[in-house]
């Protein structure tokens, strides 16, 4: 059973880790952490799973609980480090390790590529078969998965892509802002809808490269792209896909000095000081909505 006593105030204030965002800092950098409240850690774990944790005190208490559980249940790690630093391992198992020492041990744990159970230890060598080792490996993988789903839930959900409202030659459309796309594209369907298909310049056929590759039929060399109340002169490569009507790529993002502002959830076009919000999932048509996965596991 893990220790559920609250952390002392002087222990939490000296932690060199931003526990809300899970960012580690050097010892010389002071992090302002608020005092941890006397909270039930099992409740905290469930709150984090449900994305209901409200303050830094919750994150601190939960983080200590999760990494203590993870380290004290990894047999490979315990057997390996017990030979190197038995005092630290004993303190870990008895819940006497200071928070900063626990965090350092956790970082060391993640930075060590492989733990080897010492074959010279007779008890371990005779007790563990190949099947036992496979069981340990699978258990450790499951524990890592459980810990990650609690501490990093966003990595187990679909990330919402960055869409904005815009107009092309006066016709409303939805554009994907994609800094991995080399050029700005428009679907053949939209080009036909706005009456520009007759102007496709086949000289510029080829392929568009980004996180994938799309076949380009040509280019509409001149068109008007309206974002908020500002009209930009733009070129569009024409692609044969109906998934996203427009992809605003690096050519336009760099030309107009665009800033993707995740803090305020908007696209800031610095060249014209234009700001437009990214669309929320429920503001998108069904074909563009991402399904969120909320898989959780109990300890």
N, C-alpha and C positions, 0 to 999 in steps of 0.2 A: 504494500500500500504506500503510495507516494505521500510525502509530507504536504499537508494542506494548510500549514500555518502561513499567515501573511508575511511578506517580506518587510524587513525593517526599513524605515524611511531613509536612513543613511546608506543602505544597500542599494535601493532603487535609484536614488539621486545620482549615484556614482557610476551607473551603468553606461558604458561607451557604445551603446547601440540604440538606434532609433527603432523602438519595438513596434511602432505602428506600421512603418514601412519596411521593417526588417533590413536595415542598412547598418553595417558595422563600421566603426570609426577607430582611429588609433587611440591609444591610452591618453595621449597628450591633448586630445580634443574633448572638451567637456560637453556632455549632452544634458539638457535640462529635462529631467524626467519628473513627473508629478508623483506624489506619494501613492503607493499602492494601497488600495482599500482591502478590508478583510472580507474577501469574497470566496465563495465555494468554487473551486477550480473546475469541478465537473459541470457546473452550470455555465461557467465561462466557455468551456469547450463547445457546448451545445449552442451558446449564443454566437460564437464565431462561425460555426457551421451555418447558422441561420442568418449570418451577416447582421447581427444585432448588437455586437460589442460597441459600446458608446464612447469609451475614453481610454487614455493611455494606461491608466491603472489596470484596466481589464487586460490589455495586451501584455503588460509586464507579468502579471500573475500567470496568465495562460502560457506565455512563452517559456517561463521557468518550468512549469508543469510538463509541457510537451517535450522539451529537450531532455529533461531528467528521465522521463519515461522512455524516450528513444534510446538514450545511452545506456541506461541500466538494464535494458532488455536485449542488447546486442551482445550475444555470447562471444562472437569472434573478437569484437572490440575489447570486451572485458578481459578475456584471456590474454590478448596481445599486450594491452597496456598495464595489466597487473604486474607483468614482469619488468616493465620499464619504470612505473611510478605507482607502487602499491598503496602509498599513502593517499594519493588523489582518488584512486578507484575506491578505496575503503570509505573515504569521505562522501563520494558520490552515492554509494549504495546505502549509506547511513543518513543521507539527506543533510550532510553537514558541510557541503561544499559551498563556499561563498558565491554569490551570483556572478561576479566578474570572472572568477576562476571557472565556473560552470560554462560561461559563454566562451572563454578561451579554449576549454576542453572540447566544446562543441565545434568550434572552428577547426581545431586540430583534427577532430574526428572526420569532418567533411573534406579536409585537405589531404588525408591519408588515403592513398589509392587502394590499398589492400591490407587487411589484417590477417596475420597468419597465426593460427593456433600452434604454439610451440610443440613440435613433435617429441621433444625431450621430456615433456611432462607425461609421465607414465599413466596417470589416472585419466587424463584427457585422451591420450592415444588409444587406450584400451576401451574407453567408454564410447567413443564416437566412431560409428561406421560411416561409409560413404553415404548411406541413406540418411543417417543422422545429420551429416553436413548439409545435404540437400534440403532437409527440413529446416535447418537453421537459416540457410540462405533465403528460402522462400518466406520465412517468418520475418527476417530483416527487411526484405523488399516490401512486404505488406505494411510493416511498421513505418517505413519511410513514406509510403503512399498515404497512410492515415495522417501522419504528421503534416505532410505537404498539403493535404486537402483542408486541414484546419488552418495552418499558418499562411498558405498561399492559395486560397480558394479561387482567385481569379484565373489561375493557370489551369483550372479544371473546368472552366466555363468557356463558351465561345466568346471571343472578343468582338464587340460591335465594330464594324467597319465605319469609316468616316464619310458620311454622305452629307451633301448640302443641296438646297434648292437653287436652281438657276434657270436661265432661259437661253435658248439658242435661236437666233433670228426671231425673237419674240415668242417662241413656243416654250411653255414650261417643261422642265425636265429635272431629273435627279442625277446628280453627279457624284461619283466616288472620288475622293481625294486620295491619291495613291502615290506616295513618294518613291515607291519601288518601280513605278511605271516610267519608262524612258520618255514617252511622248503622250500627248493628249489624244484620246480616241473618241469616236462616236459610232454607234451601231448603224448598220446598213438600214435597219428598220426605221430608226429615227431620222436618218438622212432623207429617206423616202417620204416620211411623214411631213417634214418641213420643206419639202420640195427642192432639196439640194442634190439629189442623187445624180441628176443630169450633169452636175458640175464636178464629179469625182475625177481627179487627175490620176490616171492609171500609171503614169510615169513613176509615181512614188509608191508603187506596190512593194510588198516585201513581208517583213515580220516585225511585230512589236515585242520587245523584250522587257521583262520585269521579273516577277516571281514565277512567271510562266511565259509562253510564247504564243502569240496570236497572229494569224494570217491577215495582212493588210491588203485591201483591194485597191487602195489609192488614197488620195487626200483631197479634202475640200480646203482649198488654199486660203480662202477668206470667208469668215463668218463672224457674227457678233455673239459674244458670250456675255450675258448679263448676270452679275452677282450683286444682290441687294439692289441699289439704284445706280451702280456703276457698270458701264458697258466697255468690254474689252474686245479688241480686234484679235481674232485667234484663227489658227489652222487646226483641222481635225483629221487624223488618220481614220479611215473607215474600216471597221472590222465586222466580220460575219458572226456576231453573237448577240443574243437578246437578253443576256443576264443583267448588264448594267448599261444604261443608255449612254452615259458619258463617263470617261475616266480622265480626271485632270492629273496629268503626269508632271514629271520633273521639269519639262520645258517651260510650262507656264508657272509652276511653283517657284522656280529660280528667277525667271524673268521678272515676276512681280513681287519678289522678295517676300514670299508667303511664310507665315509662322503658324505651325500647328500648335495651338494653345490647349493642352489637355486640362490644365487647371480650370479654365473657364469653358471648356468644351466648345471651342469655336475655331474657325479659320480666320487668321488675321492677315489681310493682304496689305503689307506695310507700304507698298508703293503708292497706294491710294488711301491708306488708313481706313480700309473697309473691313468690317467684322461681320461674319455670318455664322450662325450657330450650326453645329453638327446635329443632324436629325436623330431623335430618339427612336428606339426600336418600334414603338407603337405609332410613330409618324410615317413609317415606311410602308409601301405596298407589301402584301404577303410574300411576294416572290423574293423580296430583298431582306426579309426579317431573318434573324439568326435565332435558332432554338437554343435556349440556355439549359445547360446540364447542371443539376444540383445534386450530384452524387455525394453521399456522405457515409462515413463508417464510424462505428462506435469502437471504443477501446476494448 
